Amino acid sequence: MGNRMATRDQTAEHRRDSLQRPAKPLNNRAHATPRPTAAADPVKNLTDRLNRDRHTRLALMFLEQYSEIHLKDLVIDKMDDRRRIVIGGYELANFGSDSFLGLDRDPRIQKAMVEAVGCWGTHNGASRAFSSVELCTRAEQRLARWLGVEDTLIFPSVTLANVGLIPALAGDGDLLVVDRLSHDSVQQGAKIAAANGAVIKELQPCCAQALDGLLDGLLDGELEGGCVVAVDGVYSMTGKIPPLAELDEAVRRHGGILYVDDAHGTAVVGQRGRGAAHMALGSLDGVLMVGSLSKAFSCMGAFVTCTHELKDLFKVRSSTFIFGGPVPPPYLAAVCAVCDILDSPEGDKLIDTLRSRIRRLTDGIRSLGLPLLGDRSPIISVAVGDIEQTLEAGKWLFDRGYYVQSATYPAVPINAGVLRIQVNANHCVEAIDGLLNALEDLQKEFNLPVSGSNGTA
């Protein structure tokens, strides 16, 4: 006992002496904490760690295994006004472009951008939370006039709109119902909303009956917050359109609001291209529509329809509006020019040309008996199924001068691969017919599945 007490006293005295002694220099390597050696390269460590991730390994294995046929990360060397491109020395008809109306080649749109550069420069120079050029206000008002809504709010992209708006709409205690097949950016926005306390439920299948059943079970006294139902207007991989009118009716019955990501329907679906929701509902009153300014508009950015009051609320609640970069002024000028075209008889004719190309292709695919997905938007998909066969089919068409996109898991369900064809107004009839001839030969070569009697998968 005495020895233990003596040892304790000596230890306390040693601690007091240590505190009173001057500190040793930090560069005294004899007692410093060992540092990693030069061989411990932080970039290599990071690379190795990321490579150990299971999903990353699978993706890299996929790219390596199908390196000759997956046709991803391509570089286009040349393009012209008729959607002909050159890739790696191959000249192809490009059926992989989402500039559906061909406005990227329109001299009026290009002229509007060039003139805006001289007036406004190439960039706003600030987050919109601080300031916006007058041209941005003009573009938002012009979009609202085209759509017949009170106002719009422009975002840098559809992805940033969804990632910022969905958590702004569904907060702690609110219910957010998300269509299982909706775009990845909607799913990412839902994850942030869930982290902020929203209750997330998946809608599958995307129909009014399923939605009614889900909301009946959740909103009868269990939740006191609001209700938002987020769906796509046009599914990006198949071109199908969900039953928006029935969904909107079900949402309204339960006191909620429908949020439609209509990126792939903007400027091409419905009257004067006002989108799938406008086509289904007759107007955009009482719903929120997110539209793209980069696809059929051939510009840059996105927008959401809103009232003046909602616009102010979105500005203070959406992180991607506050912290995201602005759409550069030249593109804002181009947006106004596109709206002028869409709101004119010429715009009607342009959309009619696109739809005639769509009909020509879909009628031809049906006549071949191929399983067809979607027929009211410029995205037309032919079902193939097996992942490897889908990739091989896309490469087979590529070698014959037609570029389409081979969409496989995870963009679509596993073993539900499709050939994703995007029709443009500036595709010549010969290119459409040539692709149909190639699809007929492809069908024989690959023994593709046959559609049902209605011509759809």
Buried (B, 14 or more C-beta within 10 A) or exposed (E): EEEEEEEEEEEEEEEEEEEEEEEEEEEEEEEEEEEEEEEEEEEEEEEEEEEEEEEEEEEEEBEEEBEEBBBEEEEBEEBEEBBBBBBEEEEBBBBBBBBBBBBBBBEEBBEBBEEBEEEBEEEBEEBBEEEBBEBBEBBBBBBBEBBBBBBBBBBBBBBBBBBBBBBBBBBEEBBBBBBEBBBEBBBBBBBBBBEBEBBBBEBEEBBBEBBBEBBEEBBEEEBEBBBBBBBBBBBBBBBBBBBBBBBBBBBEBBEBBBBBBBBBBBBBBBEBBBBBBBBBBEEBEEBBBBBBBBBBBBBBBBBBBBEEEBBEBBBEBBBBBBEBBBBBBBBBBBBBBBBBBBBEEEBBEBBEBBBBBBEBBBEBBBEBBBBBBBBBBBBBBBBBBBBEBBBBBBBBBBEBBBBBBBBBEEBBEEEBBBBBBBBBBBBEEEBBEBBBEBBBEBBEEBEBBEBEEEBBB
